[in-house]
């Protein structure tokens, strides 16, 4: 089976090629550009395409892929909001994902990002490198005893809650329309309404998927319901936050600090060296100017363990779909 891999980085090449089982007929072709209408032709002669979070696989692109003979779309990530599932079903194209490549990787990164924005590790590092050992403006606060609100209690949300509850003595509350029976064992308790979480949380961490019901979950109205001085962390999907609303709250000081590993409209800049480019997205650029915003380039997933799990599951998805027409990780409309 020939598979066109889009949005390829060196670590993708190493992990995917290294996970091909002996005797398998899988053959990867690696392409650096993201999948979109103008690059879909690269899939010509391939039975499958392999995508990541910022590839575009809408109805128009799927039509192109179908014409080129593509039968399978495999996502090397958990989210699938960038794929038009209804159109894929109409065309008979199977879509599969990697539902849990390493929830520990993202949960641990989330807590690290929280500590960074609260204790200002990044500022201290830069100061010391320049020989400045003053502690002025590096004042933080203890996590112990603080109320942390977790929105979304899938595997990553549960693990993040467990680390904060058991490791830092935080009071961890959560909201999810589909509560997990494991939350209590992880040191978490649910609230009945999201507004309650907004009202009482000192820190809010986002771990829900991006779908129509969660797009711009954090907006002007929800931000106004939060405590003054709230800390926000997002390692899930950028469009969970209305960036314009966030900028407004940062300017007024209502939001004390923000950690972002994902940003709305990130696909233009992330997973590439944009250091010599002009950032034309004014809101994105404005976020980078705030002293109390820490942004990373969608790296929370990036561990050796996660890459190995992603590659292994992706290949198993392909082989199982080819043999049986189905696999446990198929995503259907």
BELHU-V348970 format. One record per pair of residues at least 12 apart in sequence whose ideal C-beta (glycine too) atoms are under 8 Angstrom apart, sorted by sequence separation. I is the first residue (numbers start at 1). J is the second residue. If there is no record, write none. Layout:
# BELHU-V348970
{{I	J} {I	J}}
This chain:
# BELHU-V348970
{{16	28} {83	95} {206	218} {246	258} {268	280} {269	281} {317	329} {29	42} {148	161} {161	174} {268	281} {35	49} {123	137} {124	138} {172	186} {174	188} {176	190} {218	232} {232	246} {13	28} {73	88} {80	95} {123	138} {172	187} {173	188} {174	189} {175	190} {269	284} {35	51} {49	65} {57	73} {148	164} {172	188} {173	189} {174	190} {175	191} {218	234} {265	281} {313	329} {13	30} {29	46} {80	97} {120	137} {157	174} {172	189} {173	190} {174	191} {12	30} {79	97} {120	138} {173	191} {175	193} {266	284} {36	55} {37	56} {78	97} {119	138} {157	176} {175	194} {241	260} {265	284} {34	54} {35	55} {36	56} {73	93} {75	95} {77	97} {78	98} {120	140} {166	186} {243	263} {264	284} {34	55} {35	56} {40	61} {43	64} {49	70} {62	83} {71	92} {72	93} {73	94} {74	95} {75	96} {77	98} {78	99} {119	140} {143	164} {153	174} {165	186} {166	187} {175	196} {243	264} {263	284} {8	30} {28	50} {34	56} {35	57} {43	65} {46	68} {47	69} {48	70} {51	73} {62	84} {71	93} {72	94} {73	95} {74	96} {75	97} {76	98} {78	100} {118	140} {148	170} {150	172} {158	180} {161	183} {165	187} {175	197} {204	226} {218	240} {220	242} {223	245} {238	260} {242	264} {243	265} {3	26} {5	28} {8	31} {37	60} {41	64} {45	68} {46	69} {47	70} {48	71} {49	72} {51	74} {52	75} {70	93} {71	94} {72	95} {73	96} {74	97} {75	98} {78	101} {118	141} {147	170} {148	171} {150	173} {151	174} {153	176} {165	188} {174	197} {216	239} {217	240} {218	241} {219	242} {223	246} {232	255} {241	264} {1	25} {3	27} {5	29} {7	31} {8	32} {37	61} {40	64} {44	68} {45	69} {46	70} {47	71} {48	72} {49	73} {50	74} {51	75} {52	76} {53	77} {58	82} {63	87} {72	96} {77	101} {144	168} {145	169} {146	170} {147	171} {148	172} {149	173} {150	174} {151	175} {152	176} {158	182} {162	186} {173	197} {198	222} {215	239} {216	240} {217	241} {218	242} {230	254} {231	255} {234	258} {235	259} {238	262} {263	287} {1	26} {2	27} {3	28} {4	29} {5	30} {6	31} {7	32} {36	61} {40	65} {43	68} {44	69} {47	72} {48	73} {49	74} {50	75} {51	76} {52	77} {57	82} {58	83} {59	84} {62	87} {66	91} {118	143} {143	168} {144	169} {145	170} {146	171} {147	172} {148	173} {149	174} {150	175} {151	176} {158	183} {161	186} {162	187} {201	226} {202	227} {215	240} {216	241} {220	245} {223	248} {228	253} {229	254} {230	255} {231	256} {232	257} {233	258} {234	259} {237	262} {238	263} {239	264} {1	27} {3	29} {5	31} {7	33} {35	61} {48	74} {50	76} {53	79} {56	82} {57	83} {58	84} {62	88} {143	169} {144	170} {145	171} {147	173} {149	175} {153	179} {154	180} {161	187} {162	188} {199	225} {201	227} {204	230} {206	232} {210	236} {214	240} {216	242} {219	245} {223	249} {228	254} {229	255} {230	256} {231	257} {232	258} {233	259} {234	260} {235	261} {236	262} {238	264} {271	297} {2	29} {4	31} {6	33} {7	34} {37	64} {41	68} {43	70} {55	82} {57	84} {66	93} {143	170} {153	180} {159	186} {161	188} {173	200} {198	225} {199	226} {200	227} {202	229} {203	230} {204	231} {205	232} {206	233} {209	236} {210	237} {218	245} {229	256} {231	258} {232	259} {233	260} {234	261} {235	262} {238	265} {260	287} {270	297} {271	298} {6	34} {7	35} {40	68} {54	82} {59	87} {63	91} {65	93} {115	143} {158	186} {173	201} {194	222} {198	226} {199	227} {202	230} {203	231} {204	232} {205	233} {206	234} {207	235} {208	236} {209	237} {218	246} {220	248} {226	254} {231	259} {234	262} {238	266} {269	297} {270	298} {6	35} {53	82} {58	87} {62	91} {114	143} {201	230} {202	231} {203	232} {204	233} {205	234} {206	235} {207	236} {210	239} {216	245} {220	249} {226	255} {258	287} {153	183} {158	188} {195	225} {203	233} {205	235} {206	236} {210	240} {224	254} {51	82} {57	88} {62	93} {223	254} {266	297} {51	83} {176	208} {208	240} {223	255} {258	290} {263	295} {266	298} {6	39} {170	203} {260	293} {16	50} {206	240} {258	292} {259	293} {260	294} {261	295} {153	188} {206	241} {257	292} {258	293} {259	294} {260	295} {261	296} {6	42} {247	283} {256	292} {257	293} {258	294} {259	295} {260	296} {261	297} {262	298} {257	294} {261	298} {4	42} {150	188} {261	299} {4	43} {244	283} {247	286} {261	300} {243	283} {247	287} {250	290} {243	284} {246	287} {4	46} {250	292} {2	45} {3	46} {6	49} {151	194} {250	293} {2	46} {3	47} {4	48} {5	49} {6	50} {7	51} {243	287} {2	47} {3	48} {4	49} {5	50} {6	51} {7	52} {160	205} {1	47} {2	48} {3	49} {4	50} {6	52} {110	156} {151	197} {1	48} {3	50} {7	54} {160	207} {7	55} {149	197} {157	205} {6	55} {107	156} {111	160} {149	198} {106	156} {110	160} {157	207} {103	154} {149	200} {156	207} {157	208} {103	155} {107	159} {111	163} {149	201} {103	156} {107	160} {111	164} {147	200} {148	201} {151	204} {154	207} {106	160} {147	201} {148	202} {149	203} {151	205} {152	206} {153	207} {154	208} {100	155} {103	158} {104	159} {107	162} {108	163} {147	202} {148	203} {149	204} {150	205} {151	206} {152	207} {154	209} {103	159} {107	163} {111	167} {146	202} {147	203} {148	204} {149	205} {151	207} {152	208} {111	168} {146	203} {148	205} {150	207} {151	208} {152	209} {143	203} {12	76} {235	300} {4	70} {151	217} {3	74} {156	235} {156	236} {152	236} {114	203} {114	205} {110	205} {110	207} {118	231} {117	231} {117	233} {114	231} {114	233} {113	233} {113	235} {110	233} {110	235} {109	235} {81	209} {81	210} {106	235} {79	209} {81	211} {78	209} {79	210} {118	257} {117	257} {117	258} {117	259} {116	259} {114	259} {113	259} {113	261} {109	261} {81	237} {79	237} {122	294} {117	292} {117	293} {117	294} {116	294} {113	294} {113	296} {113	300} {109	299} {110	300} {109	300} {106	300} {105	300} {106	301} {105	301} {105	302} {105	303} {102	301} {101	301} {105	305} {102	303} {104	305} {105	306} {102	305} {102	306} {101	306} {102	309} {101	309} {100	309} {101	310} {98	309} {54	266} {98	310} {101	313} {54	267} {98	313} {54	270} {98	314} {54	271} {52	271} {98	317} {97	317} {96	317} {96	318} {77	301} {96	321} {94	321} {99	329} {94	325} {96	327} {98	329} {94	326} {97	329} {34	267} {77	310} {96	329} {76	310} {96	330} {97	331} {76	311} {95	330} {96	331} {94	330} {95	331} {95	332} {76	314} {74	314} {74	317} {89	332} {74	318} {89	333} {53	298} {88	333} {72	318} {85	331} {85	332} {86	333} {83	331} {85	333} {72	321} {72	322} {80	331} {75	331} {9	271} {7	271} {50	314} {48	318} {47	322} {19	308} {26	315} {11	302} {24	315} {15	307} {19	311} {26	318} {15	308} {18	311} {19	312} {26	319} {21	315} {12	307} {15	310} {16	311} {19	314} {20	315} {24	319} {11	307} {15	311} {19	315} {16	314} {21	319} {16	315} {3	318} {1	318} {1	319} {1	322}}
